Amino acid sequence: MFCVYGVSLAKCRKAAIKKVNDLRGDDAPNNANDWEVKVAELQQDLFEKAKPTSISGELSMPSSVDEYIAQAKKLPDQFRNLKGMKKVPVLDAEGGGNDHQSWSPQISMATYVA
């Protein structure tokens, strides 16, 4: 399985809304305009500082990763640090596999083209 890792402005907005809604007391926004300003400020701050996460969900083909990244690049300032990832089994200390899998950077799409 494959996916696209990166930082999405939409995911940052969801996190910002959750944090602003949790504010209480003097920190809480007083009206809708204050709420929107706080969300926008926190969203931008999160977008600049967030670590890349899976933004595409699982994709079945490596070519889908390139297509997703190409489409995402058409939306200016909505994504950053986009890269393809591949799910690989995690090996234990003896080099044996277990049932756990993790995401590993995808080196090149040419690796998967026959």
Secondary structure in CASP SS format (residue, H / E / C, confidence):
PFRMAT SS
TARGET T0000
AUTHOR 0000-0000-0000
METHOD secondary structure of the structure
MODEL  1
M C 1.00
F E 1.00
C E 1.00
V E 1.00
Y E 1.00
G E 1.00
V E 1.00
S E 1.00
L H 1.00
A H 1.00
K H 1.00
C H 1.00
R H 1.00
K H 1.00
A H 1.00
A H 1.00
I H 1.00
K H 1.00
K H 1.00
V H 1.00
N H 1.00
D C 1.00
L C 1.00
R C 1.00
G H 1.00
D H 1.00
D H 1.00
A C 1.00
P C 1.00
N C 1.00
N C 1.00
A H 1.00
N H 1.00
D H 1.00
W H 1.00
E H 1.00
V H 1.00
K H 1.00
V H 1.00
A H 1.00
E H 1.00
L H 1.00
Q H 1.00
Q H 1.00
D H 1.00
L H 1.00
F H 1.00
E H 1.00
K H 1.00
A C 1.00
K C 1.00
P C 1.00
T E 1.00
S E 1.00
I C 1.00
S C 1.00
G C 1.00
E C 1.00
L E 1.00
S C 1.00
M C 1.00
P H 1.00
S H 1.00
S H 1.00
V H 1.00
D H 1.00
E H 1.00
Y H 1.00
I H 1.00
A H 1.00
Q H 1.00
A H 1.00
K H 1.00
K C 1.00
L C 1.00
P C 1.00
D C 1.00
Q C 1.00
F E 1.00
R E 1.00
N E 1.00
L E 1.00
K E 1.00
G E 1.00
M E 1.00
K E 1.00
K E 1.00
V E 1.00
P E 1.00
V E 1.00
L E 1.00
D C 1.00
A C 1.00
E C 1.00
G C 1.00
G C 1.00
G E 1.00
N E 1.00
D E 1.00
H E 1.00
Q E 1.00
S E 1.00
W E 1.00
S E 1.00
P E 1.00
Q C 1.00
I C 1.00
S C 1.00
M H 1.00
A H 1.00
T H 1.00
Y H 1.00
V C 1.00
A C 1.00
END
